[in-house]
Amino acid sequence: MKMPLLHCLATRFERRRFMQHFPYIGSGPYCYANAFAMMFGQHAPSTAVIEFATGSPFGMQLVGGCLPFFDPFGWTPEAGFDAALDAMGWTSSVTSGGNAADAVERLRSELVHSPVWVGPVEMGWLRHQPGKDGPIGADHYVVVIGLANDWVQLHDPQGYPFATLPIGDFLTAWQAETIDYGTPFTMRFGFRQMRVVDEDDEIRASLPAAIRWLSMQEPRHMPEGTIGNGEAAEALASMIDAGCDEDLRAHLIHFAIRVGARRLADAATCLSRIDYTDAAHIASEQAALTGALQYPLVAGNDAEAADLLRRLAPTYQRLLEALRLH
């Protein structure tokens, strides 16, 4: 029986990548990594290292049994921030909660000293972005650089430097009522570099957390039915086989695949730097399989996408073993 062309091409690409990983540099939904890099300034590590330190590449989850993310079981961006800052030698202060008026005063007070890292916010209320006119359940992070005359000025790492937004829209976004994690009006400020850490040492310091996330040992309250790693990949393959609805398809092709493939490519790059060769090869294979999902799902070739996910499923256990055995 002749294999489908896409299957053959994906296999060839994986073998080539297995021999020599080629890093990715380009655009993508890396909002909090880019926001952290802005706050770190001239001492910022690469965004690949920042993302690696958060633990985001190490796993897959199907939240509530229906919403896929190529990040660890039980993981949210906030769950990885403090450990990432510590691994990189940084610290910051955090405040959240209260009402909108209190939040504005906290923000105004800190902006006297430096820009402020803000999030999660509801991206759908960031009306400087074309097509955004209401909540879409998408989390986002920005850096606020000014506040005057009921307008906020911000660097939005989605591709909008020096964007301005009416304070009302900004506060609605910052309240994050439609985001399923975090606390309203969360902001980080007072970023301080406590010690200078070489990037390779930052990667090494992040490995214990990576192993915990990949082994699904981080206890988190998750919606009923949430599954992770290989089980999640297999279940998503079955969902797509049974008929991929358009909301699921849009979530995958506009966000989840793009960020997932980039995270894995960056993980492979970081692991290669510290001579975790076997683990780097597996992460690169995962990146190739995840990235290869984009075309068939855009083109409506769902059987090919399901096949790629089933080939992805066993790689999570392989990566865990490679990290443990190194």
CORNOR-V967709 format. One line per field, one symbol per residue. burial: I if it has 16 or more other C-alpha atoms within 10 Angstrom, else O. A space follows every 10 residues. Layout:
# CORNOR-V967709
burial = ???
This chain:
# CORNOR-V967709
burial = OOOOOIOOOI IOOIOOIIOO IOOOOOOOII IIIIIIIIIO OOOIIOIIII IIIIIIIIII IIIOIIIIII IIIIIIIOII IOIIIIIIII IOOOOIOOOI OOIOOOIIOO IOOOIIIIII IIIIIIIIIO OOOOIOOIII IIIIIIIOOO OIIIIIIIOO OOIIIIIOII IIIIIIIIIO OIIIIIIIII IOIOOOIOIO OIIIIIIOII IIIIIIOIOO OOOOOIIIII IIIIIIIIII IOOIOOOOIO OIIOOIIIII IIIIIIIIII IIOOOIIIII IIIIIIIIII IIIIOIIOOO OIIIIIIIII OIIOIIOOII IIIOOO
